[in-house]
């Protein structure tokens, strides 16, 4: 009899790990930002992100000719209907695979022997478009829109690393 409560307690903790644990992965401000994003994507406001919601939100961003198969592939990334908890869990799973910020910064530091915290836009663009998983012209355009270089053509890679691992820009 003495072991039964322990087993029950252990089982309960494992059960809680499903939905409540995903909320503990993020700071409250991040959860609010994801909630706002979810609300924008959920165009018909039914609490579920569907293929039609994705088509509509992509259309508002100028992507009008998205194939049905592409939309289906996006929706199929989830194991079922994409409510907010599933949406948050999907982001948690994607971020869990990201390296810690210090590891990513260390990789960039190899390209910055003087330790300035920045690298030349042209150099970074050449690397990203010619090595490994090459960036497309569209991906480069999006990168520079999100992280514009300064007037001297330098890119603040520490800010890029922060956004990769935290999902939001550092406030200076």
Backbone bond lengths (Angstrom), bond angles and torsions (degrees), N, CA, C in turn:
res aa  C-N    CA-C-N  psi(-1)  N-CA   C-N-CA  omega(-1)  CA-C   N-CA-C  phi
1 X - - - 1.441 - - 1.518 112.47 -
2 X 1.341 117.16 -32.47 1.455 119.25 -175.05 1.526 112.30 -66.01
3 X 1.305 117.89 -25.65 1.459 120.24 -177.24 1.524 112.75 -83.09
4 X 1.299 118.93 -24.51 1.469 121.90 -176.32 1.530 112.93 -56.94
5 X 1.324 120.05 -47.78 1.462 118.45 179.71 1.531 112.83 -60.57
6 X 1.327 117.28 -36.69 1.460 119.72 179.23 1.526 110.56 -63.77
7 X 1.338 115.83 -44.57 1.466 118.90 179.23 1.518 110.86 -62.38
8 X 1.321 115.78 -42.61 1.466 119.63 179.78 1.521 110.37 -62.85
9 X 1.320 115.57 -42.27 1.457 119.50 -179.01 1.534 109.59 -64.89
10 X 1.320 117.12 -44.01 1.458 121.08 -179.52 1.528 110.22 -61.96
11 X 1.310 116.05 -43.26 1.459 120.83 179.46 1.524 110.82 -62.55
12 X 1.311 116.61 -40.22 1.460 121.10 -179.90 1.529 109.99 -63.68
13 X 1.329 117.46 -42.93 1.453 119.99 -180.00 1.520 110.90 -64.13
14 X 1.325 116.88 -39.62 1.457 119.34 178.33 1.518 110.28 -65.08
15 X 1.313 116.90 -40.05 1.457 120.93 179.58 1.520 111.63 -63.34
16 X 1.321 116.41 -37.98 1.462 119.94 179.95 1.521 111.57 -67.90
17 X 1.315 117.18 -22.33 1.455 121.08 -177.65 1.512 113.52 -61.94
18 X 1.325 118.85 -20.82 1.449 121.63 -176.60 1.499 113.81 -65.23
19 X 1.329 118.01 -70.22 1.452 118.78 -173.39 1.520 112.80 -97.51
20 X 1.332 118.41 -39.24 1.457 118.57 -175.69 1.515 111.45 -71.10
21 X 1.331 117.76 -29.23 1.451 120.61 -178.22 1.523 112.07 -66.81
22 X 1.314 117.96 -33.88 1.455 120.43 -178.67 1.535 110.67 -61.37
23 X 1.319 117.27 -33.47 1.453 120.21 -179.77 1.524 111.15 -71.47
24 X 1.332 117.04 -26.64 1.462 119.75 179.73 1.530 111.73 -78.69
25 X 1.336 117.34 -11.55 1.469 121.15 178.83 1.520 112.18 -74.34
26 X 1.330 116.66 -20.37 1.452 121.49 -173.46 1.517 111.38 -120.35
27 X 1.330 115.71 154.06 1.455 120.68 172.12 1.526 107.45 -75.54
28 X 1.329 116.47 158.37 1.463 121.09 -177.88 1.538 111.19 -57.76
29 X 1.331 117.11 -39.12 1.472 120.18 -179.72 1.529 110.83 -64.88
30 X 1.334 116.74 -36.57 1.461 120.07 178.22 1.523 110.46 -67.72
31 X 1.332 116.93 -41.88 1.466 120.89 178.73 1.522 109.50 -59.94
32 X 1.330 117.23 -41.35 1.461 121.12 179.08 1.529 110.72 -63.32
33 X 1.334 117.09 -41.09 1.461 120.33 178.57 1.527 111.09 -64.86
34 X 1.334 116.78 -42.40 1.463 119.96 177.63 1.527 110.65 -64.74
35 X 1.318 117.31 -35.98 1.467 121.58 178.06 1.527 109.97 -64.15
36 X 1.334 116.15 -42.48 1.465 119.66 177.45 1.523 110.79 -63.12
37 X 1.338 116.74 -42.53 1.468 120.54 177.96 1.524 110.51 -62.58
38 X 1.334 116.13 -44.25 1.467 121.01 179.17 1.532 109.94 -58.19
39 X 1.328 116.18 -44.62 1.466 121.15 -178.95 1.525 111.16 -62.85
40 X 1.327 116.79 -37.70 1.471 120.35 178.10 1.526 110.18 -66.82
41 X 1.322 117.04 -42.75 1.464 120.72 -177.93 1.524 111.36 -70.97
42 X 1.330 117.20 -36.34 1.468 121.90 -179.94 1.529 108.87 -75.70
43 X 1.327 115.66 73.69 1.458 122.67 -172.50 1.531 113.77 -58.51
44 X 1.333 117.80 -36.90 1.465 119.80 -177.74 1.525 113.00 -91.43
45 X 1.332 116.96 3.47 1.468 124.35 173.53 1.533 114.21 56.79
46 X 1.357 115.70 37.57 1.471 118.42 178.70 1.525 112.45 -98.97
47 X 1.348 117.75 3.37 1.453 121.03 178.26 1.518 114.37 85.70
48 X 1.332 116.75 2.98 1.466 122.68 -179.64 1.526 107.96 -132.47
49 X 1.338 116.55 133.94 1.467 119.68 174.40 1.521 107.69 -87.26
50 X 1.324 115.06 117.85 1.465 121.29 -178.79 1.528 109.64 -110.88
51 X 1.331 114.57 175.82 1.457 121.91 176.52 1.534 110.24 -58.42
52 X 1.321 116.32 -42.31 1.468 120.47 179.80 1.526 111.36 -65.44
53 X 1.349 116.84 -38.42 1.464 119.95 176.61 1.523 110.19 -60.39
54 X 1.334 116.14 -45.68 1.464 120.36 179.86 1.525 110.92 -62.10
55 X 1.336 116.66 -44.10 1.464 120.53 179.18 1.529 110.09 -59.15
56 X 1.345 116.56 -45.08 1.466 120.99 -178.06 1.522 112.28 -65.38
57 X 1.333 117.14 -43.95 1.465 119.20 -177.94 1.524 110.53 -70.15
58 X 1.333 117.96 -35.98 1.458 120.67 176.67 1.529 110.40 -66.10
59 X 1.324 116.83 -36.80 1.465 121.03 177.53 1.530 110.83 -63.09
60 X 1.329 116.85 -39.01 1.470 119.48 178.67 1.526 111.40 -66.25
61 X 1.342 116.37 -21.50 1.467 120.35 177.97 1.529 111.71 -95.84
62 X 1.338 116.75 8.98 1.454 121.03 174.93 1.515 115.32 93.19
63 X 1.328 118.79 0.35 1.464 121.24 178.61 1.525 108.19 -94.99
64 X 1.327 115.13 91.76 1.461 120.24 -171.65 1.523 114.45 -91.41
65 X 1.314 118.03 -23.48 1.470 120.54 -174.07 1.522 112.67 -108.83
66 X 1.319 117.16 48.15 1.462 120.80 179.27 1.528 108.40 -79.35
67 X 1.338 115.29 129.20 1.461 120.15 -178.06 1.522 111.04 -71.64
68 X 1.319 115.42 147.82 1.459 122.61 177.99 1.529 111.31 -56.35
69 X 1.342 116.57 -39.18 1.465 121.09 -179.83 1.530 110.85 -62.91
70 X 1.341 116.71 -38.48 1.464 120.67 179.10 1.528 110.40 -64.13
71 X 1.324 115.72 -43.21 1.469 120.59 179.34 1.525 110.59 -64.52
72 X 1.333 116.09 -42.58 1.468 120.05 178.55 1.522 110.99 -62.38
73 X 1.331 117.17 -39.63 1.470 120.93 178.91 1.525 110.44 -63.27
74 X 1.339 116.55 -39.11 1.468 119.90 178.52 1.522 111.05 -63.41
75 X 1.322 116.09 -46.48 1.470 120.54 -178.23 1.529 110.63 -67.26
76 X 1.339 116.94 -34.16 1.466 120.65 -178.30 1.526 113.29 -73.25
77 X 1.345 117.65 -8.14 1.470 119.27 175.87 1.525 110.45 -64.04
78 X 1.329 116.17 -23.71 1.466 120.75 177.41 1.520 108.58 -93.33
79 X 1.320 115.20 154.75 1.465 119.44 -178.49 1.524 112.07 -78.91
80 X 1.314 118.18 -11.15 1.459 122.31 -179.93 1.511 109.24 -164.76
81 X 1.336 117.37 -157.24 1.468 120.31 178.98 1.534 110.71 -57.63
82 X 1.331 116.31 139.42 1.465 120.89 -175.90 1.530 109.94 -92.24
83 X 1.343 115.69 88.71 1.460 119.58 171.32 1.530 107.41 -88.45
84 X 1.335 118.49 -176.17 1.458 119.54 -175.39 1.527 112.60 -63.59
85 X 1.318 117.85 -39.93 1.468 120.37 -179.74 1.526 110.70 -63.44
86 X 1.326 117.36 -42.16 1.466 121.34 177.93 1.530 109.57 -65.12
87 X 1.332 116.53 -42.73 1.463 122.98 178.37 1.534 109.81 -56.63
88 X 1.326 116.30 -48.41 1.462 122.18 -179.70 1.535 110.30 -65.02
89 X 1.319 116.86 -40.56 1.463 121.47 178.83 1.528 110.52 -62.25
90 X 1.335 116.58 -40.19 1.464 120.59 179.14 1.527 110.24 -61.81
91 X 1.330 117.13 -42.63 1.462 119.98 177.47 1.516 110.40 -65.67
92 X 1.318 117.03 -40.31 1.462 120.89 178.50 1.510 111.70 -60.23
93 X 1.337 116.54 -41.03 1.465 120.64 179.64 1.522 110.85 -67.63
94 X 1.327 116.76 -39.26 1.470 120.40 179.00 1.524 110.09 -65.93
95 X 1.327 117.15 -43.72 1.460 121.11 -177.65 1.517 111.92 -71.72
96 X 1.339 116.54 -29.43 1.457 120.53 -179.92 1.526 110.26 -61.18
97 X 1.312 116.64 -30.77 1.455 120.82 179.85 1.520 113.13 -79.36
98 X 1.331 117.67 -12.13 1.456 120.57 -179.20 1.527 109.83 -75.12
99 X 1.312 114.68 144.88 1.460 119.58 176.37 1.517 109.41 -69.18
100 X 1.331 117.31 156.09 1.459 119.76 175.37 1.535 110.06 -61.60
101 X 1.320 115.62 154.56 1.464 121.62 -176.23 1.527 111.87 -54.35
102 X 1.332 118.01 -43.60 1.468 120.18 -176.83 1.531 111.87 -63.94
103 X 1.326 117.26 -31.61 1.469 120.75 178.65 1.539 109.78 -69.17
104 X 1.318 116.45 -42.85 1.466 120.69 -179.72 1.530 110.02 -67.41
105 X 1.341 116.80 -42.72 1.467 120.75 177.98 1.530 109.69 -60.91
106 X 1.325 117.10 -41.96 1.475 120.62 179.23 1.529 111.20 -60.85
107 X 1.318 116.91 -37.84 1.468 120.30 177.74 1.528 110.46 -64.11
108 X 1.324 117.55 -42.34 1.462 120.98 177.84 1.534 110.85 -66.97
109 X 1.336 117.29 -35.21 1.475 120.59 -178.30 1.519 111.58 -60.74
110 X 1.324 117.48 -27.22 1.470 120.90 176.22 1.531 109.26 -60.31
111 X 1.327 116.43 -32.51 1.460 121.53 -179.49 1.528 111.83 -87.17
112 X 1.333 116.89 -1.20 1.465 122.95 -175.74 1.533 109.18 -129.74
113 X 1.345 116.95 69.43 1.469 119.55 -174.99 1.530 114.23 -60.96
114 X 1.340 117.41 -26.34 1.469 119.98 178.96 1.523 111.97 -80.49
115 X 1.332 118.28 -10.69 1.465 122.19 178.42 1.521 113.86 69.03
116 X 1.332 116.63 37.75 1.466 120.65 -178.09 1.531 113.00 -80.03
117 X 1.330 117.09 -20.35 1.463 120.34 -176.44 1.518 112.34 88.99
118 X 1.333 115.35 2.62 1.464 120.20 -179.87 1.524 108.93 -140.80
119 X 1.337 114.92 156.08 1.463 120.35 173.18 1.518 107.85 -133.50
120 X 1.317 115.73 156.69 1.465 120.96 -177.73 1.526 110.50 -66.48
121 X 1.320 114.75 136.53 1.467 122.06 179.73 1.533 110.58 -54.47
122 X 1.330 117.02 -47.43 1.468 121.14 -176.74 1.529 111.19 -60.45
123 X 1.339 115.95 -41.39 1.458 121.19 -179.75 1.528 110.69 -64.40
124 X 1.334 116.64 -47.55 1.459 120.88 179.71 1.526 110.77 -63.72
125 X 1.324 116.46 -42.18 1.464 120.06 179.71 1.526 110.83 -63.16
126 X 1.328 117.20 -41.60 1.464 120.13 178.34 1.530 110.79 -61.58
127 X 1.330 116.66 -44.78 1.471 119.86 178.67 1.521 111.80 -61.88
128 X 1.324 116.12 -46.45 1.467 120.02 -175.20 1.525 113.42 -70.29
129 X 1.324 117.27 -23.60 1.467 119.35 -178.40 1.521 113.61 -99.60
130 X 1.354 117.00 -7.18 1.466 118.45 -177.42 1.530 113.82 -121.13
131 X 1.317 118.53 -12.48 1.468 121.27 -174.95 1.536 111.21 -114.03
132 X 1.318 116.11 150.73 1.482 124.73 172.17 1.525 113.44 42.02
133 X 1.347 116.82 -124.26 1.468 121.26 178.78 1.522 107.80 -78.93
134 X 1.306 116.04 89.94 1.465 121.81 -171.89 1.523 112.30 -66.05
135 X 1.334 115.02 136.55 1.462 121.43 175.23 1.524 108.97 -75.72
136 X 1.328 115.84 143.53 1.455 121.30 173.81 1.528 108.33 -83.46
137 X 1.315 116.16 169.64 1.468 120.58 177.21 1.529 109.92 -59.85
138 X 1.325 116.80 -38.57 1.470 121.46 179.16 1.531 111.26 -64.64
139 X 1.332 116.54 -41.91 1.468 120.43 178.36 1.527 110.99 -65.09
140 X 1.326 116.96 -37.83 1.468 120.02 177.68 1.531 109.58 -66.17
141 X 1.322 116.49 -42.06 1.470 120.63 178.39 1.535 110.01 -59.16
142 X 1.320 116.28 -43.61 1.470 120.85 179.10 1.530 111.70 -65.88
143 X 1.342 116.46 -38.44 1.465 120.31 178.56 1.522 110.43 -62.19
144 X 1.341 116.54 -47.12 1.473 119.02 -177.78 1.522 111.47 -70.63
145 X 1.330 117.39 -27.67 1.473 119.55 175.73 1.531 109.59 -68.70
146 X 1.326 116.61 -38.98 1.463 120.70 -178.83 1.530 111.79 -78.37
147 X 1.336 116.95 -34.86 1.467 121.72 -176.19 1.526 109.69 -132.52
148 X 1.325 116.55 72.37 1.469 118.32 -177.19 1.531 111.87 -65.02
149 X 1.335 116.08 138.48 1.461 119.18 176.85 1.528 110.30 -68.57
150 X 1.331 116.50 159.23 1.465 119.32 177.14 1.530 109.57 -75.52
151 X 1.327 117.14 -178.37 1.469 120.93 -176.10 1.524 112.46 -62.41
152 X 1.329 117.50 -25.11 1.463 121.17 178.86 1.532 112.27 -85.86
153 X 1.346 117.23 -0.17 1.465 120.77 179.25 1.514 113.99 84.55
154 X 1.341 117.17 20.23 1.461 121.41 179.20 1.520 110.97 -97.12
155 X 1.330 115.72 143.81 1.460 122.37 179.49 1.533 108.05 -111.49
156 X 1.333 116.15 128.59 1.467 122.38 178.97 1.524 108.63 -79.21
157 X 1.324 116.94 94.58 1.468 119.91 -176.07 1.519 112.76 -71.65
158 X 1.330 118.53 -23.74 1.465 119.70 178.69 1.532 110.12 -65.74
159 X 1.327 117.16 -36.18 1.462 121.28 176.55 1.531 110.43 -66.71
160 X 1.328 116.74 -41.09 1.472 120.70 177.42 1.530 109.29 -60.17
161 X 1.326 116.96 -44.89 1.473 121.39 -179.56 1.524 111.02 -62.71
162 X 1.323 116.03 -40.50 1.463 120.37 179.47 1.533 110.14 -62.32
163 X 1.322 116.50 -45.50 1.464 120.37 -178.68 1.525 111.03 -66.41
164 X 1.328 117.86 -37.79 1.466 121.21 178.09 1.531 109.96 -59.61
165 X 1.324 117.33 -41.32 1.461 120.62 -174.25 1.517 114.31 -93.75
166 X 1.330 118.08 -22.06 1.467 120.45 -177.92 1.529 113.44 -114.23
167 X 1.331 116.92 -18.07 1.448 119.90 176.36 1.519 115.42 80.75
168 X 1.318 118.96 10.74 1.461 120.33 178.02 1.508 108.65 -154.62
169 X 1.352 115.39 156.41 1.451 119.07 -179.16 1.505 112.30 -72.56
170 X 1.322 115.45 143.48 1.452 122.55 175.94 1.510 109.27 -68.20
171 X 1.313 117.21 135.21 1.454 119.47 174.85 1.505 107.76 -89.46
172 X 1.319 115.26 125.33 1.476 119.94 -176.73 1.502 110.50 -88.65
